[in-house]
Structures are given as structure tokens and as C-alpha cells.
Amino acid sequence: MSDVTEQQASRLIAFATQRMGKVEGNGQCWTLVDNGFRSVGFHKPSATYHWGRVVEQLSSARPGDIFQFSNFRVAVRTETADGSWSENSQTRGAPRHTAILESIDANGLATFLESNVNDNFNVQRNRFHVRTADLEEGSDRTTVRVSGSFTIYRPQISQ
């Protein structure tokens, strides 16, 4: 087995984006990934919720990798110079959730293609932070706190 190339990974992303707004299979999060793997010819290990080679570092994640979340929560609080603030949180995986990484920036803000989020079984694109960070933009300060865990998998292909 070898890692899929970035070009091969783009086929998985294309599979998911072509299904945006529609229910894929039974609408479960893992079904989107499983059907995508079957469609583009990626190897699916027999172990449940394992999607290839484990990528150890978040900084090594790339588009087309699979995130397997477990009891993951991200809380974001933004404070402005006038003293006002806003706060929101998102969760993934109670206990598990599977999503395809579409992009990620240096601050850990990631875009995922996923389904079965907040009782919505349609394939959708969502953005949220995947690492703790303190960010400043002008006079605004944003505090991002994450808890829970995730495993990053690099899809494999038979040679």
C-alpha cells in the first residue's frame, strides 16, 4: 500500500462536493467516506473507523485526509475593543464522527466535507478550528479552545 497522491486525493474531494446538499447512502458520516473510497478506488482497511495510514502531526494534514473525531468540541470566544464579545461552540463525534479534510490554514481553521451534522444528513461543507489558539486581528482577540481528540488518516491505494 502507498499513500494516495494529492491528485488522487482530489478525486475524493470531488466525489463529496458533487453530493453537496444531498444524502449520500444512508446519510451517516462514515458512509460518505466509505462510498467515496469505493468510487475512487482507495483501500479501506477492515478495521472500523480506520481509513489508512495515521498522520501523526496536524501540520502534515493535507486535503483528502480523513479526520476521525472522538468527543471533539471547539469553543471560540471573540472579544472586541469596545468590550463586547461573542462565543460559539461546535461538537463532532459523540462518540465518533468521520469527515474529509478539504483545506486547513496555519491557524488550524479547517474546512471539512461531512454529513450527519446536527441531525442534517445532507453532505455539507463546514469550517471550524481543530487546534487551540489565541488569535489577534486588529483590536479583536479570539480564543479557540479544543477538547476531545481526532485521528488523521492518509488514504492508501494498492500499487
N, C-alpha and C positions, 0 to 999 in steps of 0.2 A: 504494500500500500504506500502511496505517496500523497503528500498534501495537494489539494487542488490548487491550480494557479489562480491568480487574480481574475484572469479572463474566464476561467471555468466558474469561479465563484459568482461572477456577474450573471451567469445564466440562472443561478438560484434566486438572485435578487430579482431578475426579470420575471421568473415564474411567479414570485409573490406579488410583484407590482401589477402584473396582468390580472390578478384576482382581487385587487383593491375594491372594497365595498361589497364583496360577495362572500358567501360562506363557502369555505373550501372543505370538502368532505363533510365530516360531522361537526365542524366548527371548533374542534379542540385545538389548542395551541400547538401541540406536537404533530397533529395531522397536517398542518400547513408545511412543516419542515419535512416530515416523512414523505408526503406526496411530492414535494419539491425534489427531494433526494432521488426518488424513483424516476421522476420525469427527466432529470438531467444526468442520471447515471452515477450518482455518488454512492459510495459504500456506506451502508448503515450497519454498525456493529450490532450484535444480537442483544447486548445489554440495554435494558430500558433506560431512556433518557441520556444515553451516551451517543454522541454524534460525530466521533472521530478522535483525532489526537488532541490532548489537552494543551491549551496555550497557557503557559504559566503567568505571563505578565500582561496586564491590561494594555501597556504601551505597545505590545506586539499584536493586539487585535486588529483585524482588518475586515473590510466589507465582505460579507458572505459567511463570516464566522457565526457560530450558533452560541447563544448565551442560554444557559440553563440556570434559572433563578431559583433560589430556595428562601422562602420567607423574607424577601427583599423589600426594603422600604427606603424611600428617599424623601427627605423633608427639606424644603427650600424656603428660606426667610430672606426677604429683601427689605432693607431699611434705607429710607431716603433722607436727604439733608434736612428736610422740614420736620423730621421725627416720625413721619408716618411709616407704616410697614405693611407688608402682605406676606402671607405664609400659605404654602400648599404642600401636600404630600401625595405620593403615589405608592402603590404597592404592586408587587409582582410575586407570584408564587406562594400560594397558601394551600399546600406546601410547595408546589413546583410550578414553574412556567417556562416555556420554551419560546425563543424569539430569534429572528435573523437580524444580524447587525447590518445596517445599510451604510452608516457613517459614524465617525466619532471625532471630536475635536480634542485639542490639547488640554482643555479643562475637564474632560470626561463627560461632556454633553453628547449623548449618543442618540441616533435615530434608528429605530427598530421597525421591522415589518413583523406583525404579530396578529393573532386572533384570540378570541375568548378573553377579552379585557373588559372588566366592568360589566359583565353579562352581555356583551356585544360579541357575537360570533363571527362578524364580518372581518375580513382581512383589513388591517388598518396600519397606518404609519404613525408612530408616537415617538416623542423626544423626551428624554429625561436623563438626569445625571447618574453616572454609575460609580462615582468616587466622591469622597468627602473633599470639600474645597472651600476656601474663603476667597471670594472674588470682589474686586472693586472696579466700578466703571463710573468715572467721574466722581460725583459725590454719593453715589449709591453703593451700598455694600450688600453682597449676597452671601449667605452662609448656607452651604449644602452639607447635609449630614446623611450618610447612608448606613443602613444596618442590614443584617441578613447576609446572604452570600450569593455568589454565582460562579459557575464554571464556564470557561470559554472553550469551545471545541472548534478545531480546524477540520472541515470536511476532508475526507480521503477519497481517492479514486484508485481502482485497480490498474496496474500497469500493463 
